[in-house]
Amino acid sequence: MAAESADAARWLTDARRRKLADLFGRYRSNSKAVAGTILIGLLIVVGVFGPLFVSLEQANALDVANRFQPPGPAHPMGTDHLGRDVLLRIVLGARISLYIGGLSVGIATAAGVPLGAVAGYVGGNVDDTIMRTMDILMSFPPILLALTVVAVLGPSLTNAMIAIGVTYVPYFARVTRSEVVSVVEEDFVEAARALGERDSRVLFWEVLPNAAAPIIVQASISLAFAILAAAGLSFLGLGAQPPQPSWGLMIRQSKQYLAQAPWMAIFPGLGIATTVLGFNLLGDGIRDVLDPTMSAELGAENE
């Protein structure tokens, strides 16, 4: 009996290793996943390590005598209307974008995934109540719902994260519920119930791990839209507040100087566009890696 158990454990370990090796191989061969990883990796390097060399005081240092300087050796991305170096502000803005995107998606995941999991697993009136509430939230345009939350709580970086997180809760709930509904029909779930495991353990230890793939994809794609929404709120004056160098706030401050100093808007705009592109590519790549059948079906449709 002990030998059989050891053989079974070795077989399971080998199977997991083969699965991980297969996933890693598909990941390396997926151009979208690799391109997205490179873009997001560069953003993380800039966001994490850049502020170690650039302080907020340096980024906000005024030099009115050199304002509106075009990109050059002294200022690679030029200066703004107050003579502040645009490159230094872009570097600090990267950390703020990652901070907003990560925490807002974390809020949406922490609230939406359990709600969707419970709705899909329990069903009945619980499912109807939770999902109809999510439908009500989804009936509002995301930016309008975020604006409403920020208007109630007040404009600030923290409140912007909360607003964006609340906006994306229904999306995570719906994705999770849809996957849980299909997973609970699998034989291993019935086996776990037959062994007398509690519903909470079955749901969070058996069902959710096997429903993680679409949730991961949703999280990576939501990061892109969260950063874009945060930039929009900052542009409207409801997100990050001065002296924080948010990319959206930088574009807001540049709108009256577009003809005189277009680089004030171009470089933060490129930062937002590159970040959104990177997370979208990463999300599409992860989807193809975790669900190759979906990729094959899309390819067959295109043919």
ROTORDREN-480701 format. One record per residue (C-alpha): x, y, z; residue number from 1. Coordinates in Angstrom, 2 decimals, padded with zeros to 5 digits. Example, Ala and Ser with C-alpha at 12.3 -4.5 7.8 and 13.67 -1.06 7.14 Angstrom:
2
px  py  pz  drenba
012.30  -004.50  007.80  1
013.67  -001.06  007.14  2
REM end
This chain:
303
px  py  pz  drenba
000.00  000.00  000.00  1
002.81  002.41  000.86  2
004.60  001.61  -002.41  3
001.40  002.20  -004.39  4
000.86  005.55  -002.65  5
004.45  006.59  -003.40  6
004.04  005.58  -007.06  7
000.82  007.57  -007.27  8
002.49  010.63  -005.73  9
005.40  010.38  -008.19  10
002.99  010.01  -011.10  11
001.05  013.09  -009.97  12
004.28  015.09  -009.57  13
005.47  014.06  -013.04  14
002.10  014.95  -014.53  15
002.24  018.41  -012.99  16
005.77  018.93  -014.28  17
004.76  017.89  -017.78  18
001.79  020.24  -017.67  19
003.96  023.16  -016.51  20
006.55  022.39  -019.19  21
003.80  022.28  -021.82  22
002.38  025.61  -020.64  23
005.82  027.23  -020.63  24
006.53  025.92  -024.13  25
003.25  027.31  -025.46  26
003.97  030.60  -023.68  27
007.41  030.97  -025.28  28
006.00  030.23  -028.73  29
003.16  032.75  -028.36  30
004.32  036.06  -029.84  31
001.56  038.09  -028.18  32
002.39  036.76  -024.73  33
006.11  037.41  -025.21  34
005.56  040.93  -026.60  35
003.16  041.79  -023.78  36
005.59  040.44  -021.19  37
008.41  042.56  -022.60  38
006.32  045.75  -022.58  39
004.95  045.17  -019.09  40
008.38  044.10  -017.86  41
009.86  047.40  -019.03  42
007.03  049.29  -017.36  43
007.60  047.42  -014.08  44
011.34  048.10  -014.21  45
010.69  051.81  -014.76  46
007.91  051.96  -012.17  47
009.75  050.03  -009.45  48
013.36  051.12  -009.91  49
012.93  054.55  -011.50  50
011.75  056.27  -008.29  51
014.88  054.99  -006.56  52
016.85  057.43  -008.69  53
014.23  060.14  -009.21  54
012.56  061.87  -006.27  55
009.25  063.71  -006.26  56
011.15  066.93  -005.48  57
013.28  066.49  -008.62  58
010.24  065.78  -010.79  59
008.47  068.89  -009.45  60
011.51  071.18  -009.49  61
010.54  074.47  -011.18  62
012.79  076.06  -013.79  63
010.65  078.73  -015.42  64
013.60  080.10  -017.37  65
013.76  076.79  -019.29  66
010.09  076.09  -019.75  67
008.80  074.68  -023.07  68
012.22  073.34  -023.93  69
011.89  070.79  -026.78  70
013.33  067.29  -026.41  71
017.13  067.41  -026.44  72
020.27  066.17  -024.67  73
019.54  068.08  -021.46  74
015.86  067.08  -021.38  75
015.20  063.96  -023.53  76
011.43  064.50  -023.40  77
011.48  068.28  -023.07  78
010.11  070.46  -020.29  79
006.59  071.60  -019.46  80
005.02  075.01  -018.83  81
006.78  075.28  -015.47  82
010.16  074.07  -016.67  83
009.76  070.62  -015.09  84
011.49  067.71  -016.81  85
008.86  065.59  -018.59  86
010.99  062.43  -018.49  87
011.29  062.53  -014.69  88
007.55  062.97  -014.38  89
006.91  060.10  -016.80  90
009.09  057.83  -014.67  91
007.19  058.63  -011.47  92
003.89  058.42  -013.36  93
004.66  054.80  -014.26  94
004.68  053.80  -010.59  95
001.37  055.59  -009.99  96
-000.20  053.81  -012.99  97
000.96  050.40  -011.75  98
-000.20  051.23  -008.23  99
-003.67  052.28  -009.37  100
-004.06  049.40  -011.81  101
-002.86  046.72  -009.41  102
-004.89  047.80  -006.39  103
-008.09  048.58  -008.30  104
-008.02  045.18  -010.04  105
-007.17  043.61  -006.67  106
-010.31  045.21  -005.20  107
-012.42  043.99  -008.12  108
-010.97  040.47  -007.86  109
-011.35  040.25  -004.09  110
-015.03  041.22  -004.30  111
-016.10  039.84  -007.68  112
-014.54  036.36  -007.59  113
-016.16  035.22  -004.28  114
-019.52  036.67  -005.32  115
-019.42  034.94  -008.70  116
-018.18  031.69  -007.16  117
-020.95  031.58  -004.57  118
-023.58  032.45  -007.18  119
-022.44  029.72  -009.55  120
-022.01  027.06  -006.86  121
-025.14  027.65  -004.78  122
-027.53  028.68  -007.57  123
-031.21  029.38  -006.95  124
-032.26  032.61  -005.27  125
-028.71  033.36  -004.15  126
-027.54  033.23  -007.76  127
-030.43  035.41  -008.95  128
-029.90  038.02  -006.23  129
-026.15  038.35  -006.77  130
-026.24  038.37  -010.56  131
-029.16  040.78  -010.85  132
-027.21  043.16  -008.61  133
-024.21  042.76  -010.91  134
-026.47  043.42  -013.93  135
-027.61  046.68  -012.35  136
-024.01  047.78  -011.85  137
-023.12  046.77  -015.41  138
-026.02  048.81  -016.80  139
-024.04  051.96  -016.00  140
-021.13  052.90  -018.29  141
-017.90  052.15  -016.34  142
-016.58  055.71  -016.48  143
-019.96  057.09  -015.32  144
-020.06  054.68  -012.38  145
-016.46  055.59  -011.48  146
-017.30  059.29  -011.69  147
-020.28  058.76  -009.38  148
-018.18  056.96  -006.77  149
-015.42  059.60  -006.89  150
-018.00  062.39  -006.68  151
-019.35  060.83  -003.48  152
-015.98  060.05  -001.90  153
-014.06  063.07  -003.21  154
-011.20  063.39  -005.72  155
-008.03  061.58  -004.66  156
-005.75  058.76  -005.77  157
-007.17  056.34  -003.19  158
-010.77  057.11  -004.07  159
-010.00  056.70  -007.76  160
-008.69  053.18  -007.07  161
-011.83  052.34  -005.08  162
-014.05  053.72  -007.83  163
-012.32  051.73  -010.57  164
-012.34  048.60  -008.42  165
-016.10  048.87  -007.82  166
-016.63  049.41  -011.54  167
-015.00  046.09  -012.48  168
-016.52  043.90  -009.75  169
-019.44  042.77  -012.00  170
-017.08  041.65  -014.76  171
-015.12  039.39  -012.44  172
-018.33  038.08  -010.88  173
-019.82  037.14  -014.25  174
-016.65  035.49  -015.55  175
-016.23  033.51  -012.31  176
-019.85  032.41  -012.16  177
-019.81  031.23  -015.77  178
-016.74  029.07  -015.21  179
-017.87  027.73  -011.83  180
-021.21  026.62  -013.28  181
-019.37  024.41  -015.77  182
-016.73  023.13  -013.32  183
-019.25  021.98  -010.67  184
-020.56  019.42  -013.17  185
-017.20  017.64  -013.31  186
-016.75  014.20  -011.75  187
-014.04  015.26  -009.30  188
-016.46  017.72  -007.68  189
-019.02  014.97  -007.20  190
-016.28  012.76  -005.76  191
-015.28  015.46  -003.27  192
-018.89  015.84  -002.17  193
-019.26  012.07  -001.84  194
-016.22  012.03  000.46  195
-018.09  014.39  002.79  196
-016.06  017.55  002.21  197
-017.74  020.79  003.22  198
-019.21  022.96  000.47  199
-016.84  025.79  001.33  200
-013.83  023.50  000.91  201
-015.16  022.03  -002.32  202
-015.74  025.51  -003.73  203
-012.46  027.16  -002.77  204
-010.14  024.15  -002.94  205
-011.58  022.11  -005.79  206
-013.73  024.33  -008.00  207
-012.02  027.72  -008.02  208
-008.49  026.46  -008.82  209
-009.95  024.74  -011.90  210
-011.81  027.91  -012.87  211
-008.77  030.17  -012.57  212
-007.77  030.44  -016.25  213
-010.47  032.90  -017.43  214
-010.13  034.86  -014.17  215
-006.42  035.35  -014.82  216
-007.15  036.51  -018.37  217
-009.84  038.89  -017.11  218
-007.41  040.32  -014.55  219
-004.68  041.01  -017.11  220
-007.10  042.70  -019.50  221
-008.78  044.64  -016.69  222
-005.40  046.06  -015.66  223
-005.21  047.81  -019.02  224
-008.67  049.32  -018.72  225
-008.11  050.23  -015.07  226
-004.99  052.24  -015.97  227
-006.88  053.88  -018.83  228
-009.81  054.73  -016.53  229
-007.42  056.14  -013.92  230
-005.86  058.36  -016.58  231
-009.33  059.52  -017.60  232
-010.28  060.39  -014.01  233
-007.00  062.27  -013.56  234
-007.62  064.15  -016.81  235
-011.00  065.23  -015.43  236
-009.36  066.33  -012.16  237
-010.93  063.51  -010.12  238
-007.95  061.15  -009.82  239
-004.39  061.83  -008.74  240
-003.94  065.39  -007.51  241
-000.91  067.71  -007.81  242
001.96  067.37  -007.09  243
001.62  063.67  -008.04  244
002.80  063.31  -011.66  245
000.01  061.12  -013.02  246
000.03  060.57  -016.79  247
-003.61  061.64  -017.07  248
-002.94  064.76  -015.03  249
000.05  065.59  -017.24  250
-002.18  065.44  -020.34  251
-004.73  067.64  -018.59  252
-002.08  070.24  -017.82  253
-000.81  070.18  -021.42  254
-004.09  070.75  -023.25  255
-003.71  074.53  -023.46  256
-000.13  074.24  -024.71  257
-000.58  071.62  -027.45  258
000.43  073.96  -030.27  259
003.38  075.38  -028.35  260
004.70  072.21  -026.67  261
003.05  069.06  -028.09  262
005.57  066.81  -026.34  263
003.85  067.59  -023.05  264
000.92  065.43  -024.20  265
002.67  063.07  -026.62  266
004.96  061.32  -024.13  267
002.42  060.65  -021.35  268
-000.03  059.59  -024.06  269
002.53  057.13  -025.40  270
003.04  055.82  -021.88  271
-000.69  055.13  -021.50  272
-000.98  053.59  -024.98  273
002.06  051.35  -024.50  274
000.83  050.14  -021.11  275
-002.67  049.36  -022.39  276
-001.23  047.59  -025.44  277
001.13  045.55  -023.26  278
-001.58  044.31  -020.91  279
-003.96  043.54  -023.79  280
-001.28  041.52  -025.60  281
-000.42  039.73  -022.38  282
-004.07  038.93  -021.70  283
-004.64  037.58  -025.21  284
-001.45  035.55  -024.99  285
-002.35  034.06  -021.60  286
-005.78  033.15  -022.94  287
-004.21  031.30  -025.88  288
-001.73  029.52  -023.61  289
-004.26  028.41  -020.99  290
-006.98  027.55  -023.51  291
-005.38  026.43  -026.81  292
-008.72  025.10  -028.07  293
-010.11  028.64  -028.10  294
-007.12  029.82  -030.15  295
-007.64  026.94  -032.61  296
-011.34  027.75  -032.96  297
-010.59  031.42  -033.64  298
-008.01  030.42  -036.23  299
-010.49  028.10  -037.96  300
-013.10  030.85  -038.06  301
-010.64  033.29  -039.62  302
-009.82  030.74  -042.34  303
REM end
